[in-house]
């Protein structure tokens, strides 16, 4: 059960309600069964909803005390007696939708809090809240139902669409953002890119004259840095999800619905297509192109262009097939050396 000091639960909802919300079918159970919360399989109790999305948890599923569970059809036979079943091909997605219903986003107090500073020329949409210590600069525009948390900074001229969130201590400058953008605590959007020209006895900073363009439904994790462009813009496409502690350099262009996991670094002027996934601590060299649907493994070092649909692994990154051939060859060499000794 979620800690009520931090999370307020809605409901209860009936089994039929959850089926409609999650896009699932009732395979077993009373449609009127009341459900009061969500919980993991191992700790769920009577009146709670859970889910099974990984067969590694089949034992927890078969022993769970949850009143209802979202589950794929192939795992129904493992359910304990008496558990109501909601069948869906994507139980985790169904759970996410149900959890949103039980725990909707809290509605923040609207208006400007005492201790916040909003420039007289800034424009705030209807229902927008600006918390204490936050700063909204000259000419900035924030759409309806925005939320700017404590000590965040929205710089001069920045434009945020409707339903945007800027977390505590985050800063956003030189940026145009779409609707439903979420910038978590400590994110740094639009700071200088790393551009220096070698001179006589010193490095000369190159003015960074571009912007950061964020599409609709972009989520940026805590302490992420996204540099503004040097001349062209840095662009993040619609629906991208960026985990904590990622760095995206100047002039990078990222397509739609990409997923970038923690501690990834993307060097300047690199381009990613749509639906690219980069595992944790992956690194991409500058000025390369990564095609649509590419999968980049954790810690991989990508030094060259990657064609669409490819999966790459290793340091330096190579195709999945080549990577495993290398691993097997190295293992065989090590085994042979051990026998020779």
JODA-V926043 format. One record per run of one state. SS is the DSSP state (A for helix, B for strand, O for the rest). FROM is the first residue (numbers start at 1). TO is the last residue. If there is no record, write none. Layout:
BEGIN
ss=SS from=FROM to=TO
ss=SS from=FROM to=TO
END
This chain:
BEGIN
ss=O from=1 to=12
ss=B from=13 to=14
ss=A from=15 to=22
ss=O from=23 to=24
ss=B from=25 to=28
ss=O from=29 to=33
ss=B from=34 to=35
ss=O from=36 to=36
ss=B from=37 to=38
ss=O from=39 to=47
ss=B from=48 to=51
ss=O from=52 to=54
ss=A from=55 to=63
ss=O from=64 to=67
ss=B from=68 to=71
ss=O from=72 to=72
ss=A from=73 to=78
ss=O from=79 to=83
ss=B from=84 to=87
ss=O from=88 to=90
ss=A from=91 to=102
ss=O from=103 to=110
ss=B from=111 to=112
ss=O from=113 to=116
ss=B from=117 to=118
ss=O from=119 to=122
ss=B from=123 to=124
ss=O from=125 to=128
ss=B from=129 to=130
ss=O from=131 to=134
ss=B from=135 to=136
ss=O from=137 to=140
ss=B from=141 to=142
ss=O from=143 to=146
ss=B from=147 to=148
ss=O from=149 to=152
ss=B from=153 to=154
ss=O from=155 to=158
ss=B from=159 to=160
ss=O from=161 to=164
ss=B from=165 to=166
ss=O from=167 to=170
ss=B from=171 to=172
ss=O from=173 to=174
ss=B from=175 to=177
ss=O from=178 to=181
ss=B from=182 to=183
ss=O from=184 to=187
ss=B from=188 to=191
ss=O from=192 to=195
ss=B from=196 to=198
ss=O from=199 to=202
ss=B from=203 to=205
ss=O from=206 to=211
ss=B from=212 to=214
ss=O from=215 to=218
ss=B from=219 to=220
ss=O from=221 to=224
ss=B from=225 to=227
ss=O from=228 to=233
ss=B from=234 to=236
ss=O from=237 to=240
ss=B from=241 to=242
ss=O from=243 to=246
ss=B from=247 to=248
ss=O from=249 to=252
ss=B from=253 to=254
ss=O from=255 to=258
ss=B from=259 to=260
ss=O from=261 to=264
ss=B from=265 to=266
ss=O from=267 to=270
ss=B from=271 to=272
ss=O from=273 to=276
ss=B from=277 to=278
ss=O from=279 to=282
ss=B from=283 to=284
ss=O from=285 to=288
ss=B from=289 to=290
ss=O from=291 to=294
ss=B from=295 to=296
ss=O from=297 to=300
ss=B from=301 to=302
ss=O from=303 to=305
ss=B from=306 to=306
ss=O from=307 to=310
ss=B from=311 to=313
ss=O from=314 to=314
ss=B from=315 to=315
ss=O from=316 to=317
ss=B from=318 to=319
ss=A from=320 to=340
ss=O from=341 to=341
END
